Amino acid sequence: MLTSEELNRDFQTSDKNIVGTLAHVFAADRVWLSRVKGEPPAPFITPEDRRLEVLQNDWPALLQRWKLFTDPLSDQDMLANISYKDTKGNPYVSPLWQILLHLVNHGTHHRGQVSGFLRAMGHTPQPLDLIAYYRSL
């Protein structure tokens, strides 16, 4: 278990610390789900998102909402163009498959950052390799 000081240690990155980086990934997952579902924009990072307890409680529920959205998708559905606006209001159109790959890549990047933060503090993080995940199933 990490201390509050470790969770909030400033690593001089854009999201500053472990909790901030995790909140960033969580918020992006939430925003993208609202975009692909054509729902009103979800908030990006709220003050509550920066609480570890909120991330531990709300992220699994968000993952379940993603599963409910993606489970029935066909290959043809993955080709559908999604119209959305970024957080600055700029309009874009992207195929769903590109958005989903972006989401995976984004999460991988930031989990790698958190892994580096942990190592810098003398902790050994869990393996991040995709094959390690598959082996755990």
N, C-alpha and C positions, 0 to 999 in steps of 0.2 A: 504494500500500500504506500502510495506517495504522500508526502506531507503537503500541507497547503503551500509552503514555501516552494517546494519542487514543482507543484502544479502551476504555480504562478511566476516562476522564474523567467525573467525577460531574456530571451535569446536574440533580441535585436532583429527579429524577422517581422514580416508584415502583420502577423497575428500574434506576435510577441511571445506567447507561452503555450504550454501544452493545452490548457483549457481553451484558450483563444483559438488555437488551431483546430481543435476538435469541434468547437462551436461553429467555426467557418465551414467545415465539411458538412456538419449537420444542417446548417442553414442552407447551404447550396443544394443538398439533397432535397430539402423541403421546397425550395424555390423551383427547382427543376420539375418536381412532381406536379406542382400547380400549373406550370407552363405546359407540360405535355398533356395534362388532362383538360386544358383550356379553362382552368378556374381562375378566379381573381388572383392577382399576385399575392404570394405568401410573403410575410415579412422576411427580410434578410436576418441579420443577427439581432435578437432582442436581448435586453439585459439578463433575462432569465436563462437564455441559452448559454450564458457564460458560467452557469452553475453546474458542477459535475453531476449533482443529483438529478438535475433536469435532463442532462444528456443521457444518463444511465436509464432513466425512466421513459423518455420520449423517443429516443432513437430506435429502439426495437419496434415501437408502434409505427413509426415512419417506415421502417423496413417492411413491415407487414403490409402497409398501404401500397408500397412499391410492388410487392409480390402480387397483390390483388390486381394491380394495374397490368403487370407484365405477363402473368400466367396465361391469360387467354389469347395473347397476341400471336398472330400468324406471321410467316415470313413476309407476306404482302403488307401486313400492318406495319412492319418495321421500315418499309419504304415510304410510308406516308410523310408528307411534309408538315411540319409543326410551325405555325406562326406564333411568335412571342415577342415580347419587348424585354430588353435587358434592364438592369436596375436604374439606368439613366434614362429609360424611355425610348431607346433606339430600337426600331423594329428589325426583326430578322426572321428568316425562314430556313429551317434545317430539317433534314430527314431524321426521323425518330432514331434510327440505328446510330447516327452520328452523335446525337445527344446522349444516348445510353453509353456509348464508348467514351465520350467526354467525361461523363459522370464517374465511370470506373477509373479513368486516367487521373482525374482530379483527386479522387479519394486516395489513390495509390501514392500520388505525389506528397500529399499532406501526411499520410500515415508514415511515409519515409522520413519526413521532417520530425515527427513526434518520436520515431525510433531513434533518430540522431540526438534529440534532446535527452532521451532516456539514457543513451550511452554516455553522453557528456556528463551526466550526473552519476555515472557508475552503475547503472542498472542494465540488465540484459532484457531487451524486449522480446516478445514472441516473434517467431519467424513471420516475415511478410510475403515470402514467395508464394505465388499462386499455387504451385505444386504442393506446398506444405498445407495449404487450405484444402485442396482436393484429397490429400492423404488423410486429413482429419475427419472426412465425411464418413 
